[in-house]
């Protein structure tokens, strides 16, 4: 590394308006992306706070009904909160996916998923408000232009703009041999010039990651910040090595730029796009088919069953109900059976969801098998895992949603079959039971 060459390249960089403006535009886009996603994070947090406030207000309203000996809202005479069925029904619960501390670094797959869900007895993990599409491959066309997208897909282009004519411009102007005459080794000269731009890029990006990472997450996420810096540095350094050999071997600037763009196209567009298409071909993106069949066909069949058949099915799924028969007459027992249908449907939903998760996992394994020749997808999925916005972060969130749905149905099943009367004390216990995250 020669400091004189660095000084020369700094002057060249400053005087070359195309390179200078390209660098400034890229940094501006990076700052804009970081600030924009940071604002999205703040809006999500505001929404979450509003949800918790709304939930608390709704629960306080029910508690006042108990305190005022009111059995329900005035406009719904059929509601009786002394009945456990209605007491649990009027106990709103939400499952929240709080934005990760490093969310501004990369949206990842968060746009494909909701970040909050009110769980009811008929809810499922694949309701339309939970997910529009489930996938783990690289979305090049519809992907969000966030900071991670800029680093993985556009930063190599910036490096091309900054370095495409190093060593080849001298060949174009036919004074390439003067370099050797001045007793400068050609490879050392090229490496030093390329290294100037590599250091410029790495320092710029690493500084942004450190500043925004510490601002957003503090020192608690310092390990993830270092991982992001290491990942981005290795990624762009890999392109720098390839471009070095292109600069050395190319006969002119046109040839150099064409080869560099071709490399970028192959690794950042063609290969990820091809894997994308093959994954869609092998695992078609109709992820809701099994689930819709369960809800439309099998649910209708459940509703058509006689009470005796429903009772037998309940006992089969929940053997603890077999010894519970606290009803004064058959009418009340039949009512309890009909109110328990949601617990049966929930079990079918769980089975359908497991089938969908298995299909998703097979698709993910297919994508992972391409990592050896598909580095862009590997880096982005690894990046998303560091920022906790990847497929598996939201898979865990779906599991939490399912746990909440199941807890609600099982609590309702247990309480209505005991045929007890609920009061304020009981309602507060329901709140504690359904607040799984607490």
Buried (B, 14 or more C-beta within 10 A) or exposed (E): EBEEBBEBBEEBBEEBEEBEEBBEEBBEBBEEBBEBBBEBBEEBBEEBEEBEEEBEEEBEEBBEBBEEEEBBEEEEEEBBBBBBBBBBBBBBBBBBBBBBBBBBBBBBBBBBBBBBBBBBBBBBBBBEEBBEEBBBBBBBEEBBBBBBBBBBBBBBBBBBBBBBBBBBBBBBEEEBEEBEEEEBEBEEBBBBBBBBBBEBBBEBBBEBBBEBBBEBBEEEBEEBBBBBBEBBBEBBEBBBEBBBEBBBEBEEBEBBBBBBBEBBEEBBBEBBBBBBEBBEEEBEEEBBEBBEEBBEEBBEEBEEBEBEEBBEBBBEBBEEBEEBEEBEEEEEBBBBBEBBBBBBBBBBBBEBBEBBBEBBBEBBEBBBEBBEEBBBBBBBBBBBBBBBBBBBBBBEBBBBBBBBBBBBBBBBBBBBBEBBEBEBEBBBEBBEBBBBEE
